[in-house]
């Protein structure tokens, strides 16, 4: 193992759930999420030597993860999705009111545009408006305005 390999492996372990969360926002299919996760890791590895520390490591990882997933999502939409037959039934699925509302919220978030979805994801992950702006590449004020518009859009969805 090269000296940087161990450090990179530690970073991946530390930020694994962050990367997975971003990937999950772009697909609910396990295979697609796994593919995107691997692609994010490859892109992080390729860019790791070029990371200059101008932003926090967390911000950089979010940015690489989002850009990778956005690209994969666009590519998938150009190629088209293949429907898979799901023969598994979850007999223990939770159907209480809270679970239905959470499912409905995530379904609505999934219908948002890619950038809006990313902003919501970062906001739900309790990042500050400033951090969200750095990751997405917009001003802090623009993050605030977008979140107000996104909330209204989510309320209007049926």
N, C-alpha and C positions, 0 to 999 in steps of 0.2 A: 504494500500500500504506500503510495506517495504521501508526503507530508500534508498536502492540501486535501487528500482524499478523506482522511479522518475528520478533518474540520468540516468538510462538506457533508459527510454522513451525519455528523452531529446537528448541523443546521437542518437537514432534511427531517431528522427525528423530531427536532424542536418545532418545526413548522408544518409537519405532516397534516395535522387537522385543518390548518388554514388552507393549505393547497387543496385538500379533499373537499372542503366546504365550497371553495370557488368552483371546482369541477362539478360538484353536485348541483350547483345553481344552473348549470348549462345542460344537464341531462339527468334523467332519473334511471337510465339504463346502466346497469352495473358494468357491462363491458365497455360502453362508451366512457363512463367515468374513469375506469381503469386506464383506458387508452389515453385520455386527456391527462390524467395524473402522470403517466409515464412521459408524455410529451412535455409537460411542465418541467419534470425533473431533468430531461435532456436539455431543455432551454436554460434552466438554471445552471446546469453544469457548464454549458457552453459560455454563458455570460459571467460566471463566477469570477474568473480571473480579471474581468473588465470592471467589476463592481468597485467604484471609487469611494463609496461611503458618503456621497453627497446627500443621500437620503438615508433614513434608517433601513436596516436590513429587512424589517417587517414590511415597510413600504415597497422596497424593491421586489420582494417575493410576491406581494399582492399584485404589483404591476405586471411582472412576468407571467404570473398565473392567469390573470385576467386577459392579457393580450393573447396568450396561448389558447385559452378557451374560446375567446371571441373568434380567433382565426379558425379554430376547429369547428365551431358552430356555423360559421359562414360556409366553410368547405362542405360540411355535412348537408347544409340546405341546398347548395348547388348540385351536389351529387344526388340527393334525395335519401330519404330514410327508408329502411327496410322494416316492415312490420314483423315482429316476432310473436309467435304464439306462446302465451303464458299458460301453462297447464297447472300451475300451482295455485291453490286456493288457500288463503290465510284464514283459518277458522277462528283464530283468536284476535282478529283485527278489532281494534278499539274503535267503537262508534259513538262515544259519548259526545256531548255538545261541544266541549272544548276541542277535542280532536278534529271534529268536522270543521270547526272554524279555522283551526290552524291549517288543515288541508286546503280549505278554500282560499285562505290568504296566500299560501305558497303556489296554488294553481294560478291565482291572479298575478302574483309576482312573475311567474313563468311566462305570462302573456305580455309583459312589458318589453320594451326594446332592450337591446343588449346593454347599453350604457346605463339606462335607468335601473335595470336588474342589478348591475354591478354596484351602483350607488346604494341601493337598498341593502344588498348583501353586506357592504362595508359598514353601513349605518347599524344594521342588526348586530354586527360584530363589535359594536361600541367604539368605532374609530371616531376621532374628532372630525369636524368639518374640514379642518386644515389638512389632516392626514388623507381624508377622502379626496380632497382637491389635488393633493400631490400625486396620489396614485392614478387618478383618472386624467389629470392634466387640465384641471379647470380651477377657477378661483374659489376661495372659501365662500364668498357671497353667492356665486353661481351654484355651489352645492346646496346652500340653503334654499335658494329659489327652486332648484330642481326637486328637492325633497318635498316642498309644499305642493308643487304640481303633481308629483308622483302620488302623494297621499290622496289628492283630489281624484286623480285618475283611477286609483284603486277603489275608492268609494263609489265611483260611477260604474264600475264593471259589474256585470250581471253574470 
